[in-house]
Amino acid sequence: MRVTTEVLELPFRDPFRIARKLPHHAASTVIATIEDVDEARGIGEGFPDPYYGETPATVAAVVPVLVETLAEMGQAPRDVAGAREWLVAASLAMDERISHNGAAKCAVDIALHDLVGKRLGLALPELLGTPRELPPTDFTIGIDEPEIVAQRAARAAHFPALKIKLGGPADLATLEAVRGVFGGPIRVDANTGWTPEIAEALLPECVRLGVELIEQPFRARRLDQLRWLQERSTLPIVADESAVVEADLEGLVGVVAGVNVKLAKVGGVGPALRMIRRARELGFRIFLGCMEETSLGIAASAAVAGLVDWADLDGCLLLAADPFDGLVLGPDCRWRLPEIPGVGVVRRPA
């Protein structure tokens, strides 16, 4: 089993700011290609977020270590049940070899699912046994001047819901401006940028303005503050930075109403599927999120989207140019999952 990695620079269609200081004109993602002994290939994507301690360089360094671990497992079986068990075992082997590094594991895990799906002639939903009927995706708008956010909201008003990034001094003015041009549900994401005082002041305004949910208002480890707000809120509070992997779920019971599952956080398709199922067992509502990924990562995420309550799978729509073809957004803003074996997307010519 051989692996190569490639870092892609992804310019944004519009500047994309969040409450944390990150580059807002472009992002970097890592594409991993795994080639088996008979030259079958699988491709995967891992989007590194410095908040979780990852960079393109760490992903490129960790991916070969993970693949080296998998070489001892041999090829996946040629039957569906056996292949599914093999993919789970591969994911667990990666976790045993190295902790954290969700983006690196995600790149490898997606590539393995792509490879196995191609070998078996199965598209990813059929390989996983997940529904093809998906909830519509929302569209995310970054922090900017309220009038600029409103302009972008008007341009995206055909989406059934908008996710608005907050965490700055103009949060209320931004929400007022968006509501002036958009009549549907608004999802708020503060990316840990609020204090309890800010949340207490904004909560009734969020209710008044038709906000549907509030995502990660406080710092990741401040579960006490998240619990405090959820107890006072009729709106669901959704943990994102506080809900990185499946092991985080138990500690969030009774703290928040929902959790945001992302492939690049948890380590890929298989770990996301297991985290979704465990979250459902624990009574959480589930938000399936993404990074500013290409449609390779979004297609892999969409393959498990039929199991969640809310979908925020718009990463590739934020890019000035998507380097992959094959994933189509329907007029109802639902992703049409590819029918071809594997993840189902192909690289566009340079």
PyMOL commands that set and color helices and strands:
alter all, ss='L'
color gray80, all
select helices_A, chain A and resi 50-52+56-73+80-97+102-120+124-128+146-155+171-179+196-208+223-232+246-248+250-252+263-266+269-281+295-302+305-307+315-318
alter helices_A, ss='H'
color red, helices_A
select strands_A, chain A and resi 2-11+26-35+41-46+139-141+162-165+186-189+211-215+237-239+258-261+285-288+310-311+324-325+328-329+335-336+346-347
alter strands_A, ss='S'
color yellow, strands_A
deselect
rebuild
show_as cartoon
